[in-house]
Amino acid sequence: MLSKEKIARISELSRKSKSTGLSIEEAKEQSALRKEYLETFRATMRDTIESVKVIDPAGNDVTPLKVKQAKKGKFLN
């Protein structure tokens, strides 16, 4: 999870970019923060999807094979 301070800084730089523009250093900082945010988001989403178990109304496990394989691979590593 990205800290609240970093998320606030991303928002601050975005507002400044739209209003007055960013210096070269600020643009680099914004790019690095966005990259870190996306990496964190993707990792969290991947963990969420891999932890899902789908059950049909009859009570059968119908989790997609790809999710099951990803889950097994995660525990083997």
SVG drawing of the C-alpha trace seen along z (x, -y; Angstrom):
<svg xmlns="http://www.w3.org/2000/svg" viewBox="-28 -29 43 58">
<polyline fill="none" stroke="black" stroke-width="0.4" points="0.0,0.0 1.3,-3.4 1.5,-5.9 -1.1,-8.7 1.8,-11.2 2.8,-9.8 -0.8,-9.7 -1.2,-13.3 2.0,-14.3 0.8,-12.6 -2.4,-14.6 -0.6,-17.8 1.7,-17.4 -1.2,-16.6 -3.0,-19.8 0.1,-21.8 0.7,-20.2 -2.7,-21.3 -2.5,-24.8 1.1,-26.1 3.2,-23.2 5.9,-21.2 9.7,-21.7 11.8,-18.9 12.5,-17.6 8.9,-17.6 7.9,-15.8 10.5,-13.1 9.2,-12.8 5.6,-12.6 6.6,-9.8 8.4,-7.8 5.4,-8.2 3.0,-7.1 5.1,-4.1 5.3,-3.1 1.5,-3.6 0.8,-1.4 3.1,1.4 1.4,1.4 -2.1,1.4 -1.2,4.3 0.3,6.4 -2.7,5.8 -5.1,6.6 -3.2,9.8 -3.3,11.0 -7.0,10.3 -7.8,12.2 -5.6,15.1 -7.5,15.4 -10.9,15.6 -12.8,18.9 -15.9,19.2 -18.7,21.4 -21.8,22.1 -25.4,22.3 -25.0,26.1 -21.9,25.7 -19.3,26.8 -16.0,25.0 -16.0,23.4 -12.9,21.2 -11.2,20.6 -8.3,22.9 -6.0,20.0 -6.7,18.7 -6.1,22.1 -2.8,22.4 -1.7,19.0 -2.6,19.8 -0.6,23.1 2.4,21.4 2.4,18.8 2.6,21.4 5.4,23.3 7.7,20.3"/>
</svg>
